[in-house]
């Protein structure tokens, strides 16, 4: 999960907002990558999509662990899917 200083500072006052937004955006990346895996015939596209799925799944899991450690509520998968859409 790579974040610019501007992104982090934008959420500095509201960590729960950051967790929610980052989780939803990660889920959106996973869903669009899954669509690419399902629809593409290109091996390169499928390979890149799989890398995106793996990376964003790992990032969301790490973010959830950090949020739990800070006693921040994390969105359920259903809530994240809604927000991602």
Beta strands, then each sheet from edge to edge (+ up, - down):
end
